[in-house]
Structures are given as C-alpha cells and as structure tokens.
Amino acid sequence: MRIDTDILVIGSGIAGLTFAIEAARAADVLIVTKRSREDTTTRSAQGGIAAALGLGDSVEAHVRDTLETGRGLCHEAVVRECLREGPQRIAVLEALGVRFSRNGGGLDLGREGGHSARRIVHAGDATGRELQRALLDVAAAMPRIRLLEHHAAVDLMLQRRDEAGSPVSGAFVLDAAEGVVRSVGARTTVLATGGAGKVYLYTSNPDVATGDGLAMAWRAGAVAANMEFVQFHPTCLYHPHAKNVLISEALRGEGAVVRRLDGAPFLGAYDPRAELAPRDIVARAIDAEMKRTGDDHVLLDATALGPAFLAERFPWITAECLRFGIDISREPIPVVPAAHYMCGGVVADIDGRTTLPGLLAVGETACTGLHGANRLASNSLLEGIVLAHRAAQRLLERGLPPRPAGVPPWDAGDAAPPEEAVVVSQDWDEIRRLMWNYVGIVRSDRRLARAARRLALLRDEIREYYWNFLVTSDLLELRNIAVAADLIVECARFRAESRGLHFTSDRPDADPAWECDTLIDRRGGARRGTF
C-alpha cells in the first residue's frame, strides 16, 4: 500500500509536533510515530525551557552561558538566533494552551547548572508532559495533520534507489499492527526521532530513543557530526526496580546538595560552582568519586528544602521516589549518572536542511551547532520549539519541491519470518553493555579500540540477520542502535583531546587545534571541519 503526503514527519515529540503545526497551515502533514503518540523523550523532560525572561537577565547573558558550556564548539550565529527567539516562542506556547507554573503574576523561573540567572520556564517538574499534551491537542484539531501510531520508519526512500546522497522522496514504514511495510511518498521528509540514549545500558531516556533518524540518514548518505559528545545526566535514581527515572537538575538549582555515602559534600573540590557547575563537570566528578570510593552511587540531599516546597515545586519527583520507598523530604536520594542527551546528530543548518535534498532534521536528531561540546541545561526543549518552527516557516517560504514521481513498493526479497528472537535480544544487550563499559563518561584509547572491534562483528551479524528475515520493530531498533554506537565510537577515536562531554584519560586536556567539529559520513569517515 502506498501513502502520499506533502510532508512526512517522523516522530511525535516537541520538535516534530512544532514543525507539523506550523507546516499544516499550508500543507498536508503525515506524522508517523513508532509507538503511541505520547511515547516520546519530550514527555519525560522535567526541567523546562531556558529563556531570558527574568528581571536582570538578558539574551546576551544566556548566550554567554551557552557558549561557555559548549567549550568552544557552539556555532555562535545559531546560538544567538535560537536564544533571541526563545521568549517569543514561550508566549506562543502559552497561547496554544501550555500551562506553565506561575509565581504571582509572572512565570515561575527556575535555575539549573551552568546558568547565571533564573531562566527555566517550567510546568512543575513535569514540563515535557504538559508540552506533549498541549501540542498533541493542537495537532489533533488541525484538519491537515494525520498521525499514524505504531508505524516505525525502516529507511528513507531515495529518488535514485541505493545511491547514497540521492534526494529523499519519503520513507518505508512498518505498520506494526499488520506487520507490513508501506511506501510513504513525500515532497519533504522531516526527521524528528529524538536521540539515542538506549545505546547505553543506563539512561534517562525512554525505550524509544534508539537513534532511528540518525541511522536512517546515515544509511542514506547524510553527513553527521560530533557524535562523541554524549551528555550523561549526573543524577538518575539508583534503585533495583527503577527504570529511567531522572532526578531533575532543578533540585540542585534550588539548593539540593550532592554527597558521598558518608554524608560529605564533594562537588566544590572539583569546581567552585559546586552543585551549579555544568553537567559534564558534575557527571565526571560523581563518576570519579564513585571510582575512588568503590561506592555504587552517591546521594542527592534535598531535605533542607522542606516538605511543603518539595511537594509544590517537585510533585512528580516526590511521588515517584515515594513509589520506591524514598521520602525526599526526610532522606537523601540515591543517584548515579546515566546517558541523557546527544549533542551530535545529523548535520542540519538553522533552517533544518541536511546534506540530502528533500530531508530536514529537527530537535535532538539534528546537530545544528547550538550545543557544541556540551549542552546547557534546558536548551534542548528551546531548540525544539524555536528551530523546528523556523524550519517549517522557511520550507513554506521556499516552496515545497515537486511530488516524487516514482514511489517504489517495499521489496522483502527472500526474507523469511524471524526464527530466533534471542539473536536480537543478545546483540541488543551486548551493544548497550559494551558502550557503557568502554565508551562512557571517561574513555581511553584501549577501551575505544575494544568497542570498535566488537561492534564491527555485531554489525556484520545484525546485517546478515536483517537481510535474511522479515523486519520487526525490535530488529529495526537493534539495527539503528548499532549504527549510532558505531558513530559514537568512531568520532570518539578520532578526536585526539578531551573537550566537553568527550573525556579521554590518554589526553585529558583540550587542544586548540581541535576547536572544530567532527564530521563523519559513509564515504569519507571522520574528519575535522565545520558545517
């Protein structure tokens, strides 16, 4: 079965929905999402959206904080444009029905690590859920938007099939309910699939974060960049029955203290900003302290904030911790770092255009230069609302390309029904474990080389399995995390210094010669450059 649309958006998080809502004013938009429409990384976001709205704050101060946190790799023009438009987009979100927390007559502004002022607009400690709700409500009311749930993109459709770098004319999409792959022809295709946190054994990300857009773009010949820069959130709940429970950085912004198990605070010994240092510094400090003491976790102590304040400002965290038997008003929270955010991705300019004609990328899937070598807290949702909106506007201003003439059917060849699901589960577990052990917060040449050798074998195994058996959602995700893992390792091996989120024990200092992007594509491998 063939489906035709003006614009195909793959992903239903904040970036995909923002793009779709703007584009649907003048075009037909089809959103496909591989699980339910609410099953996104956006929905798990707690902290909020950074925007210079407070008294005494300024866009210029926000720019300075972003550039400092990005360790010399932010693209300043992109930073300035995105941060300048932030306050306006916050106002638009409120007009669309987003219920942000307020304090008196104005927005309640929080503070997080790396920020020099209170500028985090939030909806309690469940900002992502509120954004997802409001944007889905708006999208559902627009007649030119159609949303298909449980439809997983398999690969991009190229105008000249199997020719890397060819213009994109849509995508092949697996209907999970019927087990068939459909051809979706589109005048423009938009990748908004989020990041790849599930590449790692421990992550704050939901199960859907398997690098799908990145992997599809890579296979089609797009250029990616800066994949070595994986942000580890310093504080995720450490509990045998907890899965992907993030403990917001906003707690530290309000005065919570990180302590060793003996109760001693230690972040001040690593950085004078202590709890308010950027995430790369805090995560490495916690990792170093755990390695030094042999402890499995550290403690985040919010008891001094008081029960009433915690219940009002952090209701979700309070309730979630209570579900695991932890009263955060009376006892500290056991926490560990976990993979959180990809600063690298598919190379895209400020208007979302990738290196492939007909293909745009927005949100965490894209590498626009906003984050550099380390993301400033709460700039991710900001990027989603600002640059996705801008990309849709610019696309409509330029005009959509012609409708693709030939939309080929999916060809399963001689593939048979899968026989051994254990192959998928085994390779899935092995990739995630080796990435955590060898390509984590601190790397070394030896560990990276081991990861590269093992990943090469696993990718060969996965490739053979993919061509021999009919596709399933699990197989597609495995295939994609293998690509994402390989790109992270290759970029990490290439960058011969430590900078931001990439720290190698063999070269612990930054090198001015490496104040550049790491570009990588199928034809030329990794190289220095800019985009």
Disulfide bonds with the S-S distance in Angstrom:
none
